[in-house]
């Protein structure tokens, strides 16, 4: 009889990272492909650019400032779009008009975890879709409140907390901890908080990592590891 074990995965990501959206779809497929391994996923915060002001900035100006010219931007988008199609993602980069600061989004994602991993997962998927497929401003409180409601959270609680600084420092501390652990880019998949899989790896790579860690855990090898 095959011995299996549950595996925890902490996904360090930012909701304005297209590779994180792709990685989330590949992770879903990897979990399905991992057989009878029970996988528990928690989404952890990261900010690709915490210097963006709270109200966000014009997307086109921001991208031009970062990459220099329209041709370079189109080249980047053209590379990402077919990868998205393969994962069932309809990237619409032209629809995005605001580059948001994602601190508030990460606060709501943190609160979602208190409602269970399924609710947090639904919220992440919704925010990715709103931003990349619909061009919505996920720094806007009204957009975040609606997304929270759609994910199954208490809308009134989110509406009351968002205008405050609740958990802002906690999110920043989590991001700082990830940086101290060596996370410099996202997505980063931390299995059992011991093994890191960096980047939007292929589904098979993620599934293999899940199976290997589950097997090692079932044999007690993780407990004896240095």
N, CA and C atoms as a LAMMPS dump frame, in Angstrom:
ITEM: TIMESTEP
0
ITEM: NUMBER OF ATOMS
678
ITEM: BOX BOUNDS ff ff ff
-5.0000000000000000e+02 5.0000000000000000e+02
-5.0000000000000000e+02 5.0000000000000000e+02
-5.0000000000000000e+02 5.0000000000000000e+02
ITEM: ATOMS id mol type element x y z
1 1 1 N 0.845 -1.189 0
2 1 2 C 0 0 0
3 1 3 C 0.882 1.241 0
4 2 1 N 0.537 2.218 -0.846
5 2 2 C 1.317 3.45 -0.918
6 2 3 C 1.014 4.326 0.281
7 3 1 N 2.059 4.764 0.948
8 3 2 C 1.887 5.648 2.091
9 3 3 C 1.969 7.083 1.601
10 4 1 N 0.981 7.893 1.963
11 4 2 C 0.969 9.277 1.537
12 4 3 C 0.873 10.173 2.751
13 5 1 N 0.991 11.463 2.528
14 5 2 C 0.895 12.428 3.609
15 5 3 C 0.406 13.735 3.04
16 6 1 N -0.109 14.565 3.915
17 6 2 C -0.533 15.877 3.46
18 6 3 C 0.695 16.773 3.28
19 7 1 N 0.568 17.758 2.416
20 7 2 C 1.65 18.704 2.149
21 7 3 C 1.1 20.122 2.231
22 8 1 N 1.826 20.98 2.931
23 8 2 C 1.442 22.391 2.96
24 8 3 C 2.28 23.153 1.936
25 9 1 N 1.628 24.071 1.246
26 9 2 C 2.33 24.928 0.286
27 9 3 C 1.996 26.377 0.595
28 10 1 N 3.013 27.154 0.88
29 10 2 C 2.867 28.598 1.028
30 10 3 C 3.283 29.228 -0.295
31 11 1 N 2.356 29.91 -0.945
32 11 2 C 2.639 30.529 -2.227
33 11 3 C 2.891 32.017 -2.01
34 12 1 N 4.125 32.442 -2.212
35 12 2 C 4.478 33.85 -2.103
36 12 3 C 4.222 34.48 -3.466
37 13 1 N 3.344 35.481 -3.506
38 13 2 C 2.964 36.025 -4.804
39 13 3 C 2.451 37.45 -4.677
40 14 1 N 2.329 38.104 -5.824
41 14 2 C 1.699 39.423 -5.888
42 14 3 C 0.598 39.35 -6.929
43 15 1 N -0.525 39.979 -6.656
44 15 2 C -1.685 39.867 -7.54
45 15 3 C -1.553 40.677 -8.82
46 16 1 N -0.473 41.437 -8.97
47 16 2 C -0.237 42.134 -10.244
48 16 3 C 0.911 41.487 -11.022
49 17 1 N 1.247 40.27 -10.642
50 17 2 C 2.299 39.514 -11.319
51 17 3 C 1.656 38.508 -12.271
52 18 1 N 1.821 38.675 -13.597
53 18 2 C 1.202 37.737 -14.533
54 18 3 C 1.718 36.315 -14.375
55 19 1 N 2.98 36.175 -14.005
56 19 2 C 3.55 34.838 -13.799
57 19 3 C 2.917 34.157 -12.594
58 20 1 N 2.484 34.954 -11.603
59 20 2 C 1.799 34.38 -10.441
60 20 3 C 0.43 33.849 -10.841
61 21 1 N -0.247 34.549 -11.753
62 21 2 C -1.537 34.077 -12.258
63 21 3 C -1.346 32.753 -12.999
64 22 1 N -0.353 32.718 -13.875
65 22 2 C -0.044 31.478 -14.59
66 22 3 C 0.331 30.381 -13.598
67 23 1 N 1.164 30.728 -12.621
68 23 2 C 1.582 29.755 -11.617
69 23 3 C 0.426 29.208 -10.811
70 24 1 N -0.579 30.053 -10.538
71 24 2 C -1.732 29.596 -9.762
72 24 3 C -2.519 28.538 -10.529
73 25 1 N -2.652 28.726 -11.84
74 25 2 C -3.362 27.742 -12.662
75 25 3 C -2.574 26.433 -12.742
76 26 1 N -1.261 26.549 -12.873
77 26 2 C -0.437 25.34 -12.929
78 26 3 C -0.438 24.61 -11.597
79 27 1 N -0.488 25.357 -10.506
80 27 2 C -0.549 24.723 -9.186
81 27 3 C -1.852 23.955 -9.029
82 28 1 N -2.964 24.53 -9.468
83 28 2 C -4.243 23.831 -9.383
84 28 3 C -4.169 22.489 -10.122
85 29 1 N -3.586 22.514 -11.312
86 29 2 C -3.479 21.281 -12.103
87 29 3 C -2.494 20.309 -11.463
88 30 1 N -1.428 20.848 -10.86
89 30 2 C -0.435 19.985 -10.208
90 30 3 C -1.04 19.264 -9.011
91 31 1 N -1.872 19.965 -8.254
92 31 2 C -2.521 19.35 -7.097
93 31 3 C -3.434 18.218 -7.554
94 32 1 N -4.152 18.459 -8.642
95 32 2 C -5.033 17.419 -9.188
96 32 3 C -4.229 16.228 -9.686
97 33 1 N -3.023 16.508 -10.221
98 33 2 C -2.191 15.446 -10.791
99 33 3 C -1.398 14.689 -9.727
100 34 1 N -1.358 15.219 -8.513
101 34 2 C -0.533 14.614 -7.467
102 34 3 C -1.189 13.411 -6.815
103 35 1 N -2.321 13.007 -7.337
104 35 2 C -2.964 11.802 -6.827
105 35 3 C -3.641 12 -5.489
106 36 1 N -3.362 11.078 -4.55
107 36 2 C -4.066 11.108 -3.273
108 36 3 C -3.366 11.977 -2.232
109 37 1 N -2.414 12.805 -2.649
110 37 2 C -1.741 13.695 -1.703
111 37 3 C -2.693 14.838 -1.334
112 38 1 N -2.895 15.019 -0.063
113 38 2 C -3.739 16.104 0.42
114 38 3 C -2.891 17.37 0.516
115 39 1 N -3.262 18.397 -0.225
116 39 2 C -2.461 19.619 -0.29
117 39 3 C -3.225 20.78 0.32
118 40 1 N -2.564 21.509 1.191
119 40 2 C -3.147 22.693 1.821
120 40 3 C -2.337 23.916 1.381
121 41 1 N -3.034 24.874 0.778
122 41 2 C -2.371 26.035 0.194
123 41 3 C -2.703 27.296 0.979
124 42 1 N -1.669 28.069 1.292
125 42 2 C -1.833 29.387 1.899
126 42 3 C -1.114 30.403 1.015
127 43 1 N -1.788 31.511 0.732
128 43 2 C -1.214 32.562 -0.11
129 43 3 C -0.548 33.612 0.762
130 44 1 N 0.713 33.904 0.453
131 44 2 C 1.513 34.846 1.224
132 44 3 C 1.83 36.084 0.384
133 45 1 N 1.985 37.233 1.035
134 45 2 C 2.144 38.479 0.289
135 45 3 C 3.553 38.754 -0.215
136 46 1 N 3.588 39.491 -1.301
137 46 2 C 4.829 40.032 -1.861
138 46 3 C 4.42 41.255 -2.671
139 47 1 N 5.237 42.288 -2.666
140 47 2 C 4.946 43.466 -3.482
141 47 3 C 6.078 43.687 -4.476
142 48 1 N 5.733 43.597 -5.742
143 48 2 C 6.735 43.845 -6.776
144 48 3 C 7.21 45.288 -6.738
145 49 1 N 6.316 46.206 -6.368
146 49 2 C 6.703 47.611 -6.267
147 49 3 C 5.912 48.294 -5.156
148 50 1 N 6.432 48.256 -3.932
149 50 2 C 5.732 48.893 -2.812
150 50 3 C 5.794 50.421 -2.853
151 51 1 N 6.574 50.991 -3.791
152 51 2 C 6.705 52.455 -3.861
153 51 3 C 5.545 53.114 -4.607
154 52 1 N 4.721 52.321 -5.277
155 52 2 C 3.561 52.904 -5.959
156 52 3 C 2.645 53.539 -4.919
157 53 1 N 2.184 54.769 -5.155
158 53 2 C 1.312 55.419 -4.164
159 53 3 C -0.007 54.674 -3.982
160 54 1 N -0.656 54.939 -2.855
161 54 2 C -1.878 54.211 -2.498
162 54 3 C -2.958 54.321 -3.572
163 55 1 N -3.027 55.452 -4.247
164 55 2 C -4.054 55.65 -5.27
165 55 3 C -3.685 55.028 -6.605
166 56 1 N -2.481 54.458 -6.71
167 56 2 C -2.036 53.859 -7.953
168 56 3 C -1.488 54.899 -8.922
169 57 1 N -0.997 54.438 -10.057
170 57 2 C -0.453 55.335 -11.081
171 57 3 C -0.956 54.89 -12.45
172 58 1 N -0.849 55.783 -13.414
173 58 2 C -1.247 55.455 -14.774
174 58 3 C -0.424 54.272 -15.283
175 59 1 N -1.11 53.249 -15.763
176 59 2 C -0.442 52.014 -16.169
177 59 3 C 0.533 52.233 -17.324
178 60 1 N 0.109 52.973 -18.33
179 60 2 C 0.965 53.166 -19.502
180 60 3 C 2.238 53.917 -19.107
181 61 1 N 2.078 54.994 -18.345
182 61 2 C 3.25 55.765 -17.915
183 61 3 C 4.178 54.905 -17.067
184 62 1 N 3.582 54.083 -16.214
185 62 2 C 4.381 53.228 -15.333
186 62 3 C 5.196 52.224 -16.145
187 63 1 N 4.54 51.591 -17.106
188 63 2 C 5.223 50.581 -17.925
189 63 3 C 6.302 51.216 -18.805
190 64 1 N 6.033 52.401 -19.327
191 64 2 C 7.046 53.089 -20.131
192 64 3 C 8.252 53.462 -19.268
193 65 1 N 7.99 53.891 -18.041
194 65 2 C 9.082 54.227 -17.139
195 65 3 C 9.916 53.022 -16.762
196 66 1 N 9.286 51.851 -16.744
197 66 2 C 9.97 50.63 -16.334
198 66 3 C 10.708 49.963 -17.488
199 67 1 N 10.08 49.949 -18.673
200 67 2 C 10.642 49.185 -19.795
201 67 3 C 11.131 50.041 -20.965
202 68 1 N 10.827 51.328 -20.947
203 68 2 C 11.461 52.224 -21.903
204 68 3 C 10.677 52.576 -23.146
205 69 1 N 10.064 51.602 -23.794
206 69 2 C 9.336 51.928 -25.02
207 69 3 C 8.201 50.942 -25.26
208 70 1 N 7.287 51.358 -26.134
209 70 2 C 6.099 50.551 -26.431
210 70 3 C 6.467 49.189 -27.028
211 71 1 N 7.488 49.185 -27.867
212 71 2 C 7.886 47.94 -28.507
213 71 3 C 8.306 46.888 -27.509
214 72 1 N 9.055 47.301 -26.505
215 72 2 C 9.503 46.371 -25.461
216 72 3 C 8.311 45.839 -24.664
217 73 1 N 7.35 46.719 -24.372
218 73 2 C 6.164 46.318 -23.623
219 73 3 C 5.351 45.301 -24.426
220 74 1 N 5.16 45.583 -25.718
221 74 2 C 4.407 44.658 -26.567
222 74 3 C 5.102 43.299 -26.655
223 75 1 N 6.435 43.338 -26.692
224 75 2 C 7.203 42.089 -26.751
225 75 3 C 6.981 41.246 -25.507
226 76 1 N 6.969 41.891 -24.348
227 76 2 C 6.76 41.186 -23.084
228 76 3 C 5.357 40.586 -23.041
229 77 1 N 4.372 41.383 -23.424
230 77 2 C 2.992 40.897 -23.411
231 77 3 C 2.794 39.753 -24.397
232 78 1 N 3.432 39.863 -25.563
233 78 2 C 3.293 38.818 -26.587
234 78 3 C 3.9 37.501 -26.13
235 79 1 N 4.873 37.573 -25.24
236 79 2 C 5.491 36.357 -24.715
237 79 3 C 4.593 35.699 -23.659
238 80 1 N 3.885 36.527 -22.888
239 80 2 C 3.07 36.02 -21.794
240 80 3 C 1.706 35.507 -22.268
241 81 1 N 1.107 36.203 -23.223
242 81 2 C -0.275 35.907 -23.62
243 81 3 C -0.505 34.456 -24.048
244 82 1 N 0.343 33.87 -24.907
245 82 2 C 0.09 32.469 -25.288
246 82 3 C 0.259 31.494 -24.136
247 83 1 N 1.127 31.814 -23.187
248 83 2 C 1.266 30.972 -22.003
249 83 3 C -0.013 31.016 -21.182
250 84 1 N -0.63 32.197 -21.154
251 84 2 C -1.905 32.336 -20.465
252 84 3 C -2.991 31.526 -21.141
253 85 1 N -3.049 31.602 -22.469
254 85 2 C -4.053 30.849 -23.217
255 85 3 C -3.955 29.359 -22.89
256 86 1 N -2.739 28.854 -22.781
257 86 2 C -2.538 27.434 -22.478
258 86 3 C -3.079 27.061 -21.104
259 87 1 N -3.192 28.057 -20.215
260 87 2 C -3.706 27.801 -18.865
261 87 3 C -5.141 28.291 -18.691
262 88 1 N -5.777 28.671 -19.807
263 88 2 C -7.155 29.142 -19.72
264 88 3 C -7.292 30.569 -19.245
265 89 1 N -6.24 31.365 -19.419
266 89 2 C -6.246 32.768 -18.99
267 89 3 C -6.323 33.668 -20.223
268 90 1 N -7.272 34.599 -20.207
269 90 2 C -7.412 35.543 -21.319
270 90 3 C -6.821 36.893 -20.901
271 91 1 N -5.502 36.984 -20.922
272 91 2 C -4.86 38.245 -20.554
273 91 3 C -5.353 39.369 -21.461
274 92 1 N -5.714 40.511 -20.869
275 92 2 C -6.109 41.701 -21.626
276 92 3 C -5.314 42.884 -21.073
277 93 1 N -4.049 42.942 -21.435
278 93 2 C -3.17 43.973 -20.897
279 93 3 C -3.615 45.371 -21.305
280 94 1 N -4.231 45.5 -22.478
281 94 2 C -4.677 46.812 -22.937
282 94 3 C -5.8 47.374 -22.072
283 95 1 N -6.515 46.502 -21.386
284 95 2 C -7.635 46.951 -20.55
285 95 3 C -7.166 47.528 -19.216
286 96 1 N -5.92 47.272 -18.845
287 96 2 C -5.41 47.733 -17.549
288 96 3 C -4.989 49.198 -17.665
289 97 1 N -5.637 50.061 -16.912
290 97 2 C -5.331 51.496 -16.964
291 97 3 C -4.601 51.996 -15.722
292 98 1 N -4.654 51.224 -14.629
293 98 2 C -4.026 51.641 -13.373
294 98 3 C -3.082 50.554 -12.873
295 99 1 N -1.866 50.963 -12.51
296 99 2 C -0.954 50.067 -11.791
297 99 3 C -1.148 50.365 -10.306
298 100 1 N -1.763 49.439 -9.555
299 100 2 C -2.112 49.724 -8.169
300 100 3 C -1.002 49.385 -7.185
301 101 1 N -1.069 50 -6.032
302 101 2 C -0.314 49.507 -4.892
303 101 3 C -1.12 48.337 -4.339
304 102 1 N -0.477 47.205 -4.105
305 102 2 C -1.223 45.99 -3.746
306 102 3 C -1.298 45.717 -2.24
307 103 1 N -0.868 46.673 -1.417
308 103 2 C -0.887 46.437 0.028
309 103 3 C -2.298 46.125 0.524
310 104 1 N -3.28 46.914 0.106
311 104 2 C -4.644 46.675 0.578
312 104 3 C -5.186 45.34 0.076
313 105 1 N -4.857 44.976 -1.152
314 105 2 C -5.279 43.67 -1.664
315 105 3 C -4.711 42.556 -0.798
316 106 1 N -3.449 42.685 -0.401
317 106 2 C -2.829 41.657 0.438
318 106 3 C -3.438 41.635 1.841
319 107 1 N -3.884 42.774 2.326
320 107 2 C -4.573 42.785 3.618
321 107 3 C -5.857 41.967 3.54
322 108 1 N -6.629 42.168 2.466
323 108 2 C -7.876 41.419 2.312
324 108 3 C -7.584 39.93 2.138
325 109 1 N -6.533 39.61 1.389
326 109 2 C -6.138 38.206 1.208
327 109 3 C -5.768 37.579 2.562
328 110 1 N -5.104 38.347 3.396
329 110 2 C -4.742 37.872 4.734
330 110 3 C -6.003 37.584 5.556
331 111 1 N -6.972 38.498 5.486
332 111 2 C -8.223 38.284 6.23
333 111 3 C -8.98 37.08 5.684
334 112 1 N -8.886 36.854 4.402
335 112 2 C -9.583 35.72 3.789
336 112 3 C -9.113 34.396 4.383
337 113 1 N -7.84 34.335 4.77
338 113 2 C -7.294 33.098 5.333
339 113 3 C -8.036 32.684 6.598
340 114 1 N -8.565 33.66 7.333
341 114 2 C -9.305 33.354 8.556
342 114 3 C -10.619 32.649 8.248
343 115 1 N -11.064 32.744 6.997
344 115 2 C -12.292 32.091 6.563
345 115 3 C -12.025 30.71 5.961
346 116 1 N -10.749 30.324 5.906
347 116 2 C -10.39 29.024 5.362
348 116 3 C -9.655 29.14 4.039
349 117 1 N -8.883 28.1 3.726
350 117 2 C -8.055 28.15 2.532
351 117 3 C -8.866 28.189 1.244
352 118 1 N -10.054 27.609 1.252
353 118 2 C -10.878 27.647 0.035
354 118 3 C -11.324 29.073 -0.27
355 119 1 N -11.713 29.807 0.757
356 119 2 C -12.129 31.201 0.561
357 119 3 C -10.943 32.041 0.093
358 120 1 N -9.794 31.835 0.714
359 120 2 C -8.614 32.588 0.311
360 120 3 C -8.245 32.266 -1.139
361 121 1 N -8.324 31.006 -1.509
362 121 2 C -8.03 30.613 -2.882
363 121 3 C -8.991 31.238 -3.877
364 122 1 N -10.281 31.273 -3.528
365 122 2 C -11.269 31.897 -4.418
366 122 3 C -10.983 33.381 -4.587
367 123 1 N -10.59 34.03 -3.488
368 123 2 C -10.292 35.459 -3.57
369 123 3 C -9.088 35.716 -4.47
370 124 1 N -8.041 34.909 -4.317
371 124 2 C -6.863 35.08 -5.17
372 124 3 C -7.229 34.938 -6.642
373 125 1 N -7.979 33.9 -6.969
374 125 2 C -8.367 33.673 -8.365
375 125 3 C -9.202 34.834 -8.893
376 126 1 N -10.08 35.351 -8.036
377 126 2 C -10.928 36.468 -8.446
378 126 3 C -10.102 37.729 -8.699
379 127 1 N -9.171 38.019 -7.821
380 127 2 C -8.35 39.222 -7.982
381 127 3 C -7.464 39.128 -9.223
382 128 1 N -6.869 37.957 -9.45
383 128 2 C -6.073 37.765 -10.665
384 128 3 C -6.932 38.043 -11.902
385 129 1 N -8.127 37.472 -11.918
386 129 2 C -9.001 37.627 -13.075
387 129 3 C -9.451 39.07 -13.255
388 130 1 N -9.831 39.714 -12.167
389 130 2 C -10.278 41.098 -12.249
390 130 3 C -9.203 41.99 -12.859
391 131 1 N -7.977 41.787 -12.431
392 131 2 C -6.899 42.659 -12.895
393 131 3 C -6.458 42.326 -14.319
394 132 1 N -6.155 41.076 -14.557
395 132 2 C -5.527 40.708 -15.827
396 132 3 C -6.516 40.428 -16.962
397 133 1 N -7.725 40.014 -16.632
398 133 2 C -8.693 39.696 -17.682
399 133 3 C -9.744 40.786 -17.868
400 134 1 N -9.939 41.624 -16.846
401 134 2 C -10.968 42.665 -16.93
402 134 3 C -10.418 44.075 -16.781
403 135 1 N -9.133 44.185 -16.417
404 135 2 C -8.527 45.506 -16.297
405 135 3 C -9.04 46.329 -15.13
406 136 1 N -9.564 45.675 -14.09
407 136 2 C -10.098 46.412 -12.941
408 136 3 C -8.96 46.866 -12.024
409 137 1 N -9.201 47.958 -11.325
410 137 2 C -8.221 48.503 -10.396
411 137 3 C -8.359 47.804 -9.051
412 138 1 N -7.499 46.832 -8.776
413 138 2 C -7.606 46.057 -7.535
414 138 3 C -6.961 46.765 -6.345
415 139 1 N -6.656 48.046 -6.522
416 139 2 C -6.292 48.878 -5.385
417 139 3 C -7.489 49.676 -4.894
418 140 1 N -8.559 49.671 -5.676
419 140 2 C -9.785 50.387 -5.335
420 140 3 C -10.561 49.607 -4.282
421 141 1 N -10.948 50.294 -3.211
422 141 2 C -11.615 49.603 -2.105
423 141 3 C -12.935 48.976 -2.523
424 142 1 N -13.684 49.642 -3.393
425 142 2 C -14.965 49.09 -3.829
426 142 3 C -14.759 47.775 -4.576
427 143 1 N -13.711 47.706 -5.392
428 143 2 C -13.403 46.482 -6.132
429 143 3 C -12.994 45.377 -5.162
430 144 1 N -12.2 45.715 -4.167
431 144 2 C -11.749 44.728 -3.188
432 144 3 C -12.912 44.211 -2.342
433 145 1 N -13.797 45.098 -1.939
434 145 2 C -14.95 44.692 -1.128
435 145 3 C -15.855 43.75 -1.919
436 146 1 N -16.098 44.086 -3.174
437 146 2 C -16.939 43.223 -4.017
438 146 3 C -16.287 41.86 -4.212
439 147 1 N -14.969 41.844 -4.433
440 147 2 C -14.256 40.579 -4.622
441 147 3 C -14.322 39.734 -3.357
442 148 1 N -14.191 40.389 -2.216
443 148 2 C -14.269 39.667 -0.941
444 148 3 C -15.649 39.036 -0.768
445 149 1 N -16.681 39.787 -1.095
446 149 2 C -18.049 39.25 -0.985
447 149 3 C -18.229 38.047 -1.911
448 150 1 N -17.754 38.174 -3.136
449 150 2 C -17.896 37.089 -4.11
450 150 3 C -17.126 35.841 -3.688
451 151 1 N -16.048 36.037 -2.914
452 151 2 C -15.252 34.9 -2.449
453 151 3 C -15.859 34.223 -1.233
454 152 1 N -16.856 34.875 -0.613
455 152 2 C -17.506 34.278 0.549
456 152 3 C -17.144 34.921 1.869
457 153 1 N -16.516 36.104 1.823
458 153 2 C -16.154 36.801 3.051
459 153 3 C -17.3 37.691 3.515
460 154 1 N -17.19 38.177 4.755
461 154 2 C -18.181 39.092 5.305
462 154 3 C -17.892 40.49 4.763
463 155 1 N -18.731 40.941 3.866
464 155 2 C -18.518 42.224 3.202
465 155 3 C -18.429 43.387 4.191
466 156 1 N -19.278 43.365 5.214
467 156 2 C -19.317 44.456 6.179
468 156 3 C -18.002 44.575 6.938
469 157 1 N -17.411 43.427 7.283
470 157 2 C -16.14 43.438 8.013
471 157 3 C -15.032 44.026 7.147
472 158 1 N -14.955 43.593 5.909
473 158 2 C -13.925 44.105 4.998
474 158 3 C -14.119 45.603 4.765
475 159 1 N -15.363 46.016 4.593
476 159 2 C -15.66 47.425 4.363
477 159 3 C -15.252 48.279 5.56
478 160 1 N -15.397 47.738 6.77
479 160 2 C -15.036 48.476 7.982
480 160 3 C -13.528 48.538 8.188
481 161 1 N -12.836 47.458 7.824
482 161 2 C -11.398 47.373 8.097
483 161 3 C -10.521 48.079 7.059
484 162 1 N -10.948 48.075 5.805
485 162 2 C -10.086 48.598 4.743
486 162 3 C -9.637 50.051 4.957
487 163 1 N -10.502 50.957 5.409
488 163 2 C -10.054 52.345 5.586
489 163 3 C -9.075 52.53 6.734
490 164 1 N -8.905 51.508 7.57
491 164 2 C -7.98 51.572 8.697
492 164 3 C -6.618 51.021 8.28
493 165 1 N -5.688 51.012 9.222
494 165 2 C -4.364 50.426 8.974
495 165 3 C -4.281 48.978 9.447
496 166 1 N -5.421 48.358 9.693
497 166 2 C -5.436 47.001 10.242
498 166 3 C -4.613 46.046 9.389
499 167 1 N -3.643 45.408 10.035
500 167 2 C -2.79 44.38 9.443
501 167 3 C -1.84 44.874 8.359
502 168 1 N -1.755 46.171 8.164
503 168 2 C -0.813 46.69 7.168
504 168 3 C 0.623 46.343 7.564
505 169 1 N 0.926 46.528 8.838
506 169 2 C 2.282 46.23 9.301
507 169 3 C 2.552 44.731 9.271
508 170 1 N 1.547 43.95 9.579
509 170 2 C 1.705 42.492 9.545
510 170 3 C 2.027 42.013 8.136
511 171 1 N 1.373 42.601 7.136
512 171 2 C 1.656 42.243 5.742
513 171 3 C 3.078 42.653 5.376
514 172 1 N 3.464 43.842 5.764
515 172 2 C 4.839 44.293 5.466
516 172 3 C 5.864 43.374 6.129
517 173 1 N 5.571 42.944 7.343
518 173 2 C 6.495 42.053 8.045
519 173 3 C 6.6 40.699 7.344
520 174 1 N 5.484 40.196 6.825
521 174 2 C 5.521 38.936 6.079
522 174 3 C 6.384 39.067 4.836
523 175 1 N 6.245 40.193 4.159
524 175 2 C 7.045 40.425 2.953
525 175 3 C 8.525 40.506 3.309
526 176 1 N 8.825 41.179 4.414
527 176 2 C 10.215 41.285 4.865
528 176 3 C 10.778 39.916 5.229
529 177 1 N 9.951 39.078 5.851
530 177 2 C 10.384 37.727 6.205
531 177 3 C 10.701 36.915 4.959
532 178 1 N 9.84 37.035 3.937
533 178 2 C 10.087 36.327 2.685
534 178 3 C 11.402 36.768 2.06
535 179 1 N 11.673 38.064 2.118
536 179 2 C 12.926 38.582 1.565
537 179 3 C 14.126 38.035 2.318
538 180 1 N 14.012 37.943 3.646
539 180 2 C 15.101 37.397 4.46
540 180 3 C 15.335 35.922 4.156
541 181 1 N 14.274 35.237 3.716
542 181 2 C 14.391 33.823 3.362
543 181 3 C 15.004 33.644 1.971
544 182 1 N 15.218 34.755 1.281
545 182 2 C 15.83 34.671 -0.039
546 182 3 C 14.872 34.78 -1.198
547 183 1 N 13.605 35.08 -0.909
548 183 2 C 12.623 35.241 -1.982
549 183 3 C 12.827 36.622 -2.616
550 184 1 N 13.27 36.625 -3.856
551 184 2 C 13.508 37.883 -4.559
552 184 3 C 12.567 38.061 -5.748
553 185 1 N 11.881 36.996 -6.112
554 185 2 C 10.928 37.046 -7.216
555 185 3 C 9.778 36.11 -6.956
556 186 1 N 8.689 36.323 -7.659
557 186 2 C 7.497 35.501 -7.454
558 186 3 C 6.954 35.033 -8.8
559 187 1 N 6.201 33.894 -8.761
560 187 2 C 5.771 33.155 -7.573
561 187 3 C 6.885 32.294 -6.989
562 188 1 N 6.764 32.037 -5.698
563 188 2 C 7.65 31.1 -5.017
564 188 3 C 6.776 30.151 -4.215
565 189 1 N 6.944 28.86 -4.472
566 189 2 C 6.148 27.832 -3.79
567 189 3 C 7.002 27.192 -2.698
568 190 1 N 6.607 27.375 -1.456
569 190 2 C 7.348 26.821 -0.325
570 190 3 C 6.614 25.586 0.188
571 191 1 N 7.197 24.432 -0.032
572 191 2 C 6.583 23.17 0.389
573 191 3 C 7.08 22.81 1.775
574 192 1 N 6.121 22.661 2.681
575 192 2 C 6.429 22.335 4.08
576 192 3 C 7.408 23.353 4.683
577 193 1 N 7.434 24.529 4.106
578 193 2 C 8.306 25.628 4.558
579 193 3 C 9.784 25.219 4.603
580 194 1 N 10.12 24.225 3.788
581 194 2 C 11.492 23.73 3.719
582 194 3 C 12.051 23.8 2.308
583 195 1 N 11.214 23.486 1.339
584 195 2 C 11.692 23.359 -0.041
585 195 3 C 11.005 24.395 -0.922
586 196 1 N 11.796 25.152 -1.64
587 196 2 C 11.271 26.226 -2.474
588 196 3 C 11.316 25.837 -3.95
589 197 1 N 10.216 26.064 -4.623
590 197 2 C 10.156 25.932 -6.078
591 197 3 C 9.925 27.339 -6.61
592 198 1 N 10.9 27.857 -7.317
593 198 2 C 10.849 29.245 -7.754
594 198 3 C 10.268 29.369 -9.152
595 199 1 N 9.447 30.392 -9.337
596 199 2 C 8.925 30.702 -10.662
597 199 3 C 7.689 29.896 -11.018
598 200 1 N 7.073 30.287 -12.147
599 200 2 C 5.862 29.612 -12.625
600 200 3 C 6.252 28.334 -13.356
601 201 1 N 6.68 27.356 -12.58
602 201 2 C 7.158 26.099 -13.156
603 201 3 C 6.023 25.341 -13.851
604 202 1 N 6.404 24.433 -14.73
605 202 2 C 5.407 23.617 -15.42
606 202 3 C 4.652 22.749 -14.417
607 203 1 N 3.436 22.376 -14.807
608 203 2 C 2.581 21.564 -13.941
609 203 3 C 3.277 20.291 -13.472
610 204 1 N 3.957 19.598 -14.381
611 204 2 C 4.618 18.336 -14.023
612 204 3 C 5.695 18.546 -12.968
613 205 1 N 6.411 19.653 -13.073
614 205 2 C 7.466 19.948 -12.099
615 205 3 C 6.874 20.153 -10.711
616 206 1 N 5.778 20.905 -10.641
617 206 2 C 5.127 21.144 -9.354
618 206 3 C 4.534 19.857 -8.79
619 207 1 N 3.906 19.063 -9.653
620 207 2 C 3.305 17.807 -9.196
621 207 3 C 4.372 16.855 -8.661
622 208 1 N 5.509 16.771 -9.346
623 208 2 C 6.597 15.908 -8.889
624 208 3 C 7.117 16.364 -7.528
625 209 1 N 7.253 17.677 -7.363
626 209 2 C 7.735 18.211 -6.087
627 209 3 C 6.761 17.865 -4.966
628 210 1 N 5.469 18.001 -5.229
629 210 2 C 4.458 17.666 -4.226
630 210 3 C 4.542 16.193 -3.845
631 211 1 N 4.627 15.319 -4.845
632 211 2 C 4.693 13.873 -4.559
633 211 3 C 5.952 13.52 -3.78
634 212 1 N 7.089 14.102 -4.161
635 212 2 C 8.347 13.77 -3.49
636 212 3 C 8.333 14.219 -2.038
637 213 1 N 7.837 15.432 -1.786
638 213 2 C 7.795 15.926 -0.413
639 213 3 C 6.797 15.115 0.415
640 214 1 N 5.67 14.747 -0.198
641 214 2 C 4.675 13.94 0.507
642 214 3 C 5.26 12.581 0.894
643 215 1 N 5.997 11.964 -0.034
644 215 2 C 6.602 10.657 0.242
645 215 3 C 7.643 10.762 1.351
646 216 1 N 8.463 11.795 1.29
647 216 2 C 9.489 11.981 2.325
648 216 3 C 8.847 12.24 3.682
649 217 1 N 7.77 13.009 3.685
650 217 2 C 7.08 13.307 4.942
651 217 3 C 6.446 12.046 5.521
652 218 1 N 5.849 11.238 4.658
653 218 2 C 5.212 9.999 5.111
654 218 3 C 6.213 9.042 5.737
655 219 1 N 7.445 9.079 5.241
656 219 2 C 8.494 8.202 5.777
657 219 3 C 9.197 8.799 6.987
658 220 1 N 8.822 10.032 7.361
659 220 2 C 9.461 10.677 8.49
660 220 3 C 10.795 11.295 8.165
661 221 1 N 11.13 11.375 6.879
662 221 2 C 12.444 11.903 6.486
663 221 3 C 12.539 13.403 6.682
664 222 1 N 11.425 14.111 6.624
665 222 2 C 11.481 15.555 6.846
666 222 3 C 11.811 15.874 8.287
667 223 1 N 11.294 15.021 9.21
668 223 2 C 11.557 15.243 10.634
669 223 3 C 13.024 15.072 10.972
670 224 1 N 13.714 14.204 10.233
671 224 2 C 15.122 13.928 10.534
672 224 3 C 16.083 14.787 9.722
673 225 1 N 15.51 15.605 8.809
674 225 2 C 16.37 16.424 7.958
675 225 3 C 16.99 17.544 8.786
676 226 1 N 18.21 17.944 8.359
677 226 2 C 18.884 19.037 9.059
678 226 3 C 18.172 20.354 8.766
